[in-house]
Amino acid sequence: MSDAPYDRAVVIAAGAELAPIHRVWGTGGWLPPEAREALDWFTLLRLFGWGVRVLNGDHANLPGAHSIDADLVVIACDPDTVGNALVGQLRQLLNDTPTLVIARAAASGTPLAEVAGVSRRPERHSGRVVQWRGPGPERTWTLRSPIESVALQHGDTATTWVTLEGAPLVAMCRVGRGTVLSLGFHPSHARDADGAATAVLQHVLCWGSPTPVAWLDWRGTMVLRMDDPGGAQNVHSRTWAHRKLDEAVWAAIGADLRYRSARLGIAYVAGWVDDGDASRGELRVGGRPVARGPGAVYLSPAVQYHDRTGHLPGVLHNYGGEYRGIQALRAAGLGDIELHGYTHMFPDGARWAAAEDRYDAVSWFRELGRSAEPVLATLPPDQHPLAQGVAALAQLFGVRPTTLVSPGDEWTDAALARALDLGLQLISSYYLAIRDDDRFCWTQHVCAPYLDEPSAAWFDTPLPVVGYFHDRDVAVHGVDWMTRQLDRWQACGATRFVDFRECAGAIGRRLRMQQTPAGLQLHVDASAAPALVRPVPVNIIVPAAARPARVRVLLDGTVFDGDVDWRSSGHGRLLLPIGAPAAS
């Protein structure tokens, strides 16, 4: 375990579920709960803002259990496979330190059941009403869908902290200076059944901690994502043809964002691809006609394309106006640019331009998927579309993107490895991949419904949701379409709209509260996270009667005293500022 005070948790995974040799954990698609228990735990804790270390194998041993520096140990595997050696180390850790250990309840007679003072019975029950009876105020959740639990059995050494329809759901046992929590439910199954199950887990982890705890406050947060500005697919694709958004439209988008104190993540395509057909339209680059070249690529802001006989005859696509509108939005602090590939099109442009179905087959408008991999594998590193895209965004916008949105939601692990090498922090598809050191970890906790699919159910979980749409939606339906959808999301519970840069800046930092002789301290490790663009809300709980009005914060190399706003619900809230003030 690292001596740094930022790795708050240890997750014990079964077998090779989270193999250290892999640079990508998960697939980006749906995985059954049994295949992702440890990954769900790992990404959940990282989304809380906690540093996490993974130990693999059914016989994992805690390194130096007598001196391990962790507040939380999660056994994210079949509890019946946990053997005497690991249980012995856990018991030693609990006796020596105020650690929280959490696991699914084990069968009677197993080593884990013995130390936990709780065992599971074969009977099962389900329900929708969950009640918290542990430390702090009582809390009740009424779930939209029922979750299932095994029956828990415990003696005098354990206490029921959470119930499901009155029956034990989570039981607690004190062991030495630490605490063991036994779950009657499979966390991943419960999360799939109802998002509020994640809220229950967060409450259990934070209020059940024997040590002070801080976590990122994502409640009511939506990450806004618009795809496709800059791309040529609106000119070439028959089914996706539409006008570019001009400066006036971008100004109207900015006005709506400003009204909501919102930021928009713009997944931009920096490379515009020419089909080489002068009979379909007139191409100007930098205001001048150019010799047409099938598959030639130009920086998008320099392009003006006048459609003559294509999908929208008579329409002028002014990419320079689009660029100026985006730049004005960025200058107003209303969002930033992210990476949507380089061209959004097949990486062999000449081959595309020669194909009979070049304007109709969707596969030609995919840049990073399996069909493109044979071409990508032949390119030198600096000619890979992701490298070219990153370089182009730096040239055009003076920015390094934080997030990759793969064109058409198609990618390979090789492409994601290249994104890691280029310093990307997040991958946004229907699910979200978050960076942890030199690895992407897919999380099914964060989903991306389309912007016209609002539902209050998305905010039952205490984690963010990504609302995505395309520039085409605004081009076809007008800015009023976006306004209506955002109004509907706010009516469903959205209270905060952020972009990916803001999201990555928060997730990339690791929080850990410590009680020191000098008082309570919140350590915030920036690691390689992007700079903060707005203050980040953080919740804290201190398991003691005293509630300090201020907490010493160590943030990004600075030290200051942060004001804590204590809520009636029992937790405190503080803001991590962009520029930390000096300590008083």
Secondary structure, 3 states (H helix, E strand, C coil): CCCCCCEEEEEEECCCCCCCCCCEECCCCCCCHHHCHHHHHHHHHHHCCCEEEEEECCCCCCCCCCCCCCCEEEEECCHHHCCHHHHHHHHHHHHHCCCEEEEECCECCCHHHHHHCEEEEEEEEEEEEEEECCCCCCEEEEEEEEEEEEEEEECCCEEEEEEECCEEEEEEEEECCEEEEEECCCHHHHHHHCCHHHHHHHHHHHHCCCCCEEEECCCCEEEEEEECCCCCHHHHCHHHCCCCCCHHHHHHHHHHHHHCCCCEEEEECCEEECCCCCCCEEEEECCEECCCCCCCEEEHHHEEEEECCCCCCCCEEEHHHHHHHHHHHHHCCCEEEEECCCCCCCCCHHHHHHCCCCCCCHHHHCCCCCCCHHHHCCCCHHHCHHHHHHHHHHHHHCCCCCEECCHHHCCCHHHHHHHHHCCCCEEECCEEEEEECCEEEEEEEEECCECCCCCHHHHCCCCCEEEEEEHHHHHHHCHHHHHHHHHHHHHHCCCEEECHHHHHHHHCCEEEEEEECCEEEEEEECCCCCCCCCCEEEEEECCCCCCCCEEEEEECCEEEEEECEECCCCCEEEEECCCCCCCC
